[in-house]
């Protein structure tokens, strides 16, 4: 899983059938120190996260398994909201 920050919403009136009712959010990937890493991505959101939240997400084949239907053409899906992050600075 990867860390990210929700930085916006993607509005789409035409979607594949399996995406109906699912929000699409713009996510900025982050490292363990919450620094930006790479370009923002679009991710499916089934957990109702919001702008500014730190989340964790998955990409590739695993991203499509968030929805109950068998096959989903999703490249990234938000899996959870990060409540707290602790990084041991001694290592």
N, C-alpha and C positions, 0 to 999 in steps of 0.2 A: 504494500500500500504506500501511497505517496501523500505528502502534505500539500495543502493549498489554501488560498484565501478567496472567498467569493467576492468578485469585484463588479458583477453586473448580471443582467438577465438577457436572454436571447428570446425574442418574440417570433414565433413561427406559426402562421395560421394553417399551413399545409405540412403534415407530418405523415410518416408511415403509420399504419394502423396501430402497431404495438406501442407507439409513443403518445397516443391520444391520452390526454389528462396528465402527462408528465411534464414538469418544468425543465427548461434547459437554462443552465447558469453558466456564466463566464467565470472561469477559475484561473487564478495566477498560481502556478506551481511554486512551492517554497522549499528551502532546505531546513535542516533541524534547528537553525538559528532564526528561522522565519525570514530569511533573505530571498528575494526573487530569484527564480531559476528558470530561464527560458521564457518562451512566449505564452500568453494566456491560451487556455483551451476551453472548449465547450463540453460540459458534462451534464448527464441526466441527473435529476434530483428527485428522489422519491421520499426523502426524509424531511422536507420543508425547511432547508437551511436558508439563510438570508444574507444579504450583502454585508460584508465585513467579517463574517464568521470564518474561523479557521476550521477546515474540514480535512478528512482523509478520503482519498478516492482511489479507484483502481482503473487500470486501462487494459486494453486488449480483450481477449476472450472472456475473462472474468467480469468485465464491465457489463456485458449483455445478460449476465445471470441475475441481475438485480430485479428484473421484471419476471413475472411468473410464466410468461409465454416462453416457449422453447428457444426460439432464435430471435435475437434483437440485434440490429446493426449499430450498436453503441460502441464507440471507441473509448469513452470515459464515463464513469458513474460515481457519484458521491455515495460513500458507504456510511459515514458517520460525522458527527460534530465533535471537535476537540474541545474538552472543557478545561484541560490543563496540560501543559507540556513541561517536562523536567528533563534537562540534559546535564549529565554529570560532567562538570568542567575539569575534573581530575584526569580524565582519559583523553 
